[in-house]
Amino acid sequence: VHGRVKPSGPCGRAGLRVNDQVVGFCGEMMSDKHLFVRAFGAHRAGARVVFHVRRDGAPFDVEMRVGAQVAEPEVETLRRVAAGGASEEDRELARRLALKNAAVPWPLD
């Protein structure tokens, strides 16, 4: 994990820290970030996944649930739909977003 880890963000809530090394995913060791991205992207939103991590040489696993990634303009559309003041176009976009399979990790609750 590079950069900052926001305590309230997905990685922070899962217990990850700056300088943790993600070395594998769902039972497979990964030496290349491109392999990881491909393996992670194959999982649908809601799936449970396991990150294999090394911290100070000690291995451990972190279980997370895959969430859907939504861009800021799409978030505004979803807010309008949730508030009940959305056009048919907004409602259709919300339906398409619900089916979209773009993934980011979120810790299990």
N, C-alpha and C positions, 0 to 999 in steps of 0.2 A: 504494500500500500504506500503510494508516494504522495507527497504533499500533506495536506491537512485531513484529519478525520473529524468530521463534525459529530459531537456526541449524540445529537438527536437525529442524525442521518442514518441511513441503512447500515453502513459499515460500523459506525459507532455503537448503534443499538445491538449489533451482533457481537460486539466485543473486540472488533479489530482495532489495531493501533497503527500509527505511522511506523514504517519500517518492517511491518509484518510482511512475510513473503508468501504469496499464494503460489503453491507448488503443484497443485492438482485440483481436479474437479470431478466429482461423482465417480470416484474410484480410479481415475486415470491421472497419471502424473503428466504435467504440462511444462515443457521447457520453453515454449514459444507463445507469446501473447496472442498471436493470430489463431493458433489451435484452440486456445481458451475461448476467444470470442466466438469462433465457429461452434464449439461444443455448447457454450452457454446459449447462443442464439437458437439452438435446436429445441429448447425447452419453452413450452407455452406458459403464459401468465397463469399463476396459481400453482405451478409445479414446485415440489420441494426438491432442493438441490443441496449438495454438500461441497464446500470449499475446503481443500486440504491446505493448511497453513503451517508455516514454520516461524516461530518467534524465538530469537536468541538461541537457535539450534534445536529447540524443542518442538516436535510436531503436535498439532491438534486440528480438530475438524470444527467447522462452523456450518450449521444447517440454516438455510434461508429459504424463503419462498420467492419465486420469480414474480415481479410486478410488471405492470405495463408502463412503458415510457410514453409520456405525452408532452408535446411542445407547448410553450406558453400560449400561442393563439388558440390551440385546441382546448387548453384549460379554460380559457374565457368562454368558449362555446359551451363546454360542459357546465360551467356555472350558470349560464343563461338557461340551459335545458333544466337544470336542477331547480332553478328559481321559478320555472313555469312560464317564462316570458320568451320562449324561443320560437324561431320560425321553423317551418317544415325542413328547410335546408339545414338548420342547426341540429334538428332532431335526427336527420339522416346521417350527418357527420358523427353524431354521438353513437348511433348504431354501428357505423363502420369502425369507430375507435374501439368499441366494445369487442369487436371481432379481430382487431389487429394483433399481430403476434410479434411486436417489438418488446424486448425484455430488458429489465434491469433488476438487480437483486434487492430484495427486501427481507429483513430478518423475520423469522417466524414469531408470532405472538404467543 
